[in-house]
Amino acid sequence: MNHLKVAIGSDHGGFRYKESIIDYLKIRDIEYIDVGTYTPESCDYPEIARKVAELVTSGKVDRGILVCGTGIGMSIAANKVHGIRAALCSDTYSARVSRAHNNANILCLGERVIGEHLALDITDIWLKTGFEGGRHKRRVDIIE
């Protein structure tokens, strides 16, 4: 997991969890790029989602993490970028399967929907889980 490079971003509704996830990444020596927001002041989530998505599709990072109030807006915006498979996860099982079966390359979380400890557990599992390939690869290829 230490070889991963992650882009992370949030709007004002996800700012606090973004900062907690950055602390998690630092403790585990996971390289990251923080694209903002850098304050809890109101901002437009689609711009943040696009920045993270473009870093992922360019290959500058391996995966992305986006946090807003519900995670819904971020996931919709990120999935507009070709090559992105953003998964909104509110439980650890979905986080694991989004990676193992769907090869999700962006994790979306909702700060107003789940507790902080659960968000960190989801992040941990999502970052540690690999793509199984096989029959799942065929399906991901169809999506592309």
QUIQUITA-V902766 format. One record per residue. N is the residue number from 1. RES is the residue in one small letter. SS is DSSP state (~ for helix, > for strand, _ for the rest). PSI is psi in whole degrees, -180 to 180 (none if undefined). D_CENTER is the distance of its C-alpha to the mean C-alpha in Angstrom with 2 decimals. Layout:
# QUIQUITA-V902766
N,RES,SS,PSI,D_CENTER  N,RES,SS,PSI,D_CENTER
This chain:
# QUIQUITA-V902766
1,m,_,-28,14.93  2,n,_,-20,16.47  3,h,_,-8,16.61  4,l,_,147,12.88  5,k,>,130,11.91  6,v,>,137,8.48  7,a,>,138,8.01  8,i,>,143,6.97  9,g,>,160,8.45  10,s,>,164,9.94  11,d,_,-170,13.16  12,h,~,-33,16.06  13,g,~,-15,15.11  14,g,~,9,12.04  15,f,~,-45,13.71  16,r,~,-43,15.05  17,y,~,-35,12.00  18,k,~,-44,10.30  19,e,~,-39,13.61  20,s,~,-39,13.70  21,i,~,-37,10.47  22,i,~,-41,12.08  23,d,~,-43,15.20  24,y,~,-46,13.73  25,l,~,-42,12.66  26,k,~,-46,16.16  27,i,~,-34,17.98  28,r,_,9,16.69  29,d,_,39,17.41  30,i,_,123,14.03  31,e,>,142,14.26  32,y,>,159,11.83  33,i,>,122,12.27  34,d,>,113,12.01  35,v,_,6,12.49  36,g,_,180,13.56  37,t,_,159,14.80  38,y,_,2,17.16  39,t,_,163,19.20  40,p,_,12,19.10  41,e,_,148,21.13  42,s,_,137,20.34  43,c,_,174,18.42  44,d,_,112,17.16  45,y,~,-32,13.49  46,p,~,-33,13.97  47,e,~,-40,14.83  48,i,~,-45,11.75  49,a,~,-42,9.57  50,r,~,-43,12.18  51,k,~,-47,12.17  52,v,~,-45,8.63  53,a,~,-42,9.39  54,e,~,-33,12.77  55,l,~,-38,11.94  56,v,~,-50,10.19  57,t,~,-25,13.18  58,s,~,-15,15.65  59,g,_,4,14.96  60,k,_,-24,14.84  61,v,_,162,11.64  62,d,_,-39,10.65  63,r,>,168,6.88  64,g,>,157,4.23  65,i,>,130,2.31  66,l,>,138,4.63  67,v,>,130,7.51  68,c,>,-166,10.84  69,g,_,-48,13.85  70,t,_,-19,13.10  71,g,_,-14,9.64  72,i,~,-51,11.99  73,g,~,-44,12.67  74,m,~,-44,9.27  75,s,~,-40,8.79  76,i,~,-48,12.40  77,a,~,-45,12.31  78,a,~,-39,9.57  79,n,_,-7,11.45  80,k,_,-18,14.57  81,v,_,124,13.94  82,h,_,132,15.76  83,g,_,-4,14.08  84,i,_,137,10.60  85,r,_,84,9.73  86,a,>,130,6.90  87,a,>,124,7.41  88,l,>,117,8.18  89,c,_,132,9.20  90,s,_,7,12.03  91,d,_,161,13.66  92,t,~,-34,13.56  93,y,~,-47,15.31  94,s,~,-38,12.87  95,a,~,-47,10.06  96,r,~,-48,12.72  97,v,~,-32,14.01  98,s,~,-32,10.94  99,r,~,-51,10.95  100,a,~,-40,14.75  101,h,_,-32,15.91  102,n,_,-5,13.55  103,n,_,43,11.98  104,a,_,135,8.56  105,n,_,-4,7.04  106,i,>,132,3.68  107,l,>,131,2.49  108,c,>,137,4.61  109,l,>,151,7.27  110,g,>,113,10.85  111,e,_,-30,12.88  112,r,_,1,16.06  113,v,_,-38,15.51  114,i,_,159,14.85  115,g,_,159,16.36  116,e,~,-42,14.97  117,h,~,-40,16.05  118,l,~,-41,14.40  119,a,~,-40,10.99  120,l,~,-38,11.72  121,d,~,-44,13.09  122,i,~,-46,10.18  123,t,~,-46,8.02  124,d,~,-50,11.22  125,i,~,-43,11.86  126,w,~,-41,8.64  127,l,~,-31,9.21  128,k,~,-19,12.90  129,t,_,133,13.13  130,g,_,171,14.41  131,f,_,131,15.24  132,e,_,-25,18.72  133,g,_,-143,20.00  134,g,_,-134,23.44  135,r,~,-27,23.79  136,h,~,-34,20.02  137,k,~,-42,20.09  138,r,~,-42,22.76  139,r,~,-39,20.76  140,v,~,-38,17.68  141,d,~,-37,20.38  142,i,~,-40,21.85  143,i,~,-44,18.69  144,e,_,none,18.73
